[in-house]
Amino acid sequence: MTRFSIQRHYATMQPLIQLGQEIRERGHLDGKLVELVLMRCSQINGCAFCLDMHSKDARAAGETEQRLYLLPAWRETTLYSESEQAALALAEELTELPSHESVSDALYERLRQHFEEAAVVDLVLLIGMINTWNRLNIAARTVGGSYKPAARH
């Protein structure tokens, strides 16, 4: 049962919504990569609504079902590029924050091999944003399963 409606508080959510739109519009990150990162963080946090949303958005953006199915075990497959692997490693470390030593210099250097600094900043913002959305939806007990992706042009 839903505790409170995210939609009812849509105006309050505008800064998060706008941040997500701005990250996408800047174009530093590939759309499929964005969805993979959003999915991986949502898997770690167990947010059903966000998993429903981002799996459907990923499919609408052309992502394959196989890559979505194997996402929790991305280290054990060759389906993800080196840049995707670096971004997924960052997503996991920033979501789990096992220690203040997270995001080691080695991981940062790995990211910089694949992404310009502005893209790394956008990745960090994206990960922070989805973790906030996960926590909002989990606190609200937003039910997953009914999301419909927007039409793509």
C-alpha positions in Angstrom: 0.0 0.0 0.0 1.3 3.4 -1.0 2.1 5.7 2.0 2.1 9.0 0.0 1.8 9.9 -3.6 4.9 11.1 -5.4 2.6 12.5 -8.1 0.7 14.6 -5.5 4.0 16.2 -4.5 5.2 16.6 -8.1 6.1 20.3 -7.6 8.3 19.3 -4.7 10.1 16.8 -6.9 10.9 19.3 -9.6 14.5 19.8 -8.7 15.2 16.1 -9.1 13.2 15.9 -12.3 15.0 18.9 -13.7 18.4 17.4 -12.8 17.6 14.2 -14.6 16.5 16.1 -17.7 19.6 18.3 -17.6 21.9 15.3 -17.3 20.3 13.7 -20.4 20.2 17.0 -22.4 23.9 17.7 -21.8 24.6 14.6 -23.8 27.8 13.6 -22.0 26.4 10.1 -21.3 24.9 7.7 -23.8 21.2 7.1 -23.2 21.5 3.3 -22.8 24.4 3.8 -20.3 22.2 6.2 -18.3 19.5 3.5 -18.1 22.0 0.8 -17.1 23.3 2.9 -14.3 19.8 3.8 -13.1 18.8 0.1 -13.2 21.9 -1.1 -11.3 21.5 1.4 -8.5 17.8 0.5 -8.3 18.6 -3.2 -8.2 21.0 -2.6 -5.3 18.4 -0.5 -3.4 15.5 -2.9 -4.3 13.2 -0.1 -5.7 10.5 -1.9 -7.6 9.0 1.3 -9.1 12.4 2.5 -10.4 13.3 -1.0 -11.7 10.0 -1.1 -13.6 10.5 2.4 -15.0 14.1 2.1 -16.1 13.8 -1.4 -17.5 11.0 -0.2 -19.8 12.9 3.0 -20.6 16.0 1.0 -21.4 14.1 -1.3 -23.7 12.5 1.7 -25.4 16.0 3.1 -25.9 17.0 -0.1 -27.7 18.7 -2.0 -24.8 18.5 -5.8 -25.1 16.7 -8.0 -22.6 19.9 -10.2 -22.3 22.0 -7.2 -21.0 19.2 -6.2 -18.6 18.9 -9.8 -17.3 22.7 -10.1 -16.7 23.1 -6.6 -15.3 23.5 -7.8 -11.6 26.4 -10.1 -12.8 28.0 -7.6 -15.2 31.5 -8.5 -14.1 30.9 -12.1 -15.2 30.1 -11.4 -18.9 31.6 -9.8 -21.9 28.3 -8.1 -22.8 29.3 -4.7 -21.4 31.9 -2.3 -22.8 34.9 -1.2 -20.7 33.3 2.2 -20.3 30.0 0.7 -19.2 31.9 -1.5 -16.7 33.7 1.5 -15.3 30.4 3.4 -14.9 28.7 0.3 -13.3 31.6 0.0 -10.8 31.1 3.7 -9.9 27.3 3.2 -9.5 27.9 0.2 -7.2 30.5 2.0 -5.0 28.5 5.2 -4.7 25.3 3.4 -3.9 26.8 1.0 -1.4 29.4 3.3 0.0 31.2 0.5 1.9 33.8 3.0 3.2 35.2 6.5 2.7 37.8 4.7 0.5 35.1 4.1 -2.1 35.9 5.4 -5.6 39.5 4.7 -5.4 42.1 6.6 -7.4 42.3 3.5 -9.6 38.6 3.5 -10.3 38.7 7.3 -11.0 41.5 6.8 -13.5 39.6 4.0 -15.1 36.6 6.3 -15.5 38.8 9.1 -16.9 40.1 6.7 -19.6 36.5 6.5 -21.0 34.8 9.7 -19.9 35.6 13.4 -20.0 35.5 15.1 -16.6 32.1 16.6 -17.3 30.7 13.1 -18.0 32.2 11.8 -14.7 30.5 14.7 -12.9 27.2 13.8 -14.7 27.6 10.1 -13.7 28.1 11.1 -10.0 25.0 13.4 -10.2 23.0 10.6 -11.9 23.9 8.1 -9.3 23.1 10.5 -6.5 19.8 11.4 -8.1 18.6 7.8 -8.6 19.6 6.9 -5.1 17.4 9.8 -3.9 14.5 8.6 -6.2 14.9 5.0 -4.9 14.7 6.2 -1.3 11.7 8.4 -2.0 9.8 5.6 -3.7 10.7 3.0 -1.1 9.6 5.4 1.7 6.4 6.1 -0.2 5.9 2.4 -1.0 5.3 3.3 -4.6 4.0 0.2 -6.3 6.0 -0.9 -9.4 4.5 -2.5 -12.5 2.4 0.1 -14.2 4.9 2.5 -15.7 4.6 3.3 -19.4 7.6 4.8 -21.2 7.1 8.1 -23.0 7.0 8.0 -26.8 10.4 8.5 -28.3 10.8 10.7 -31.3 
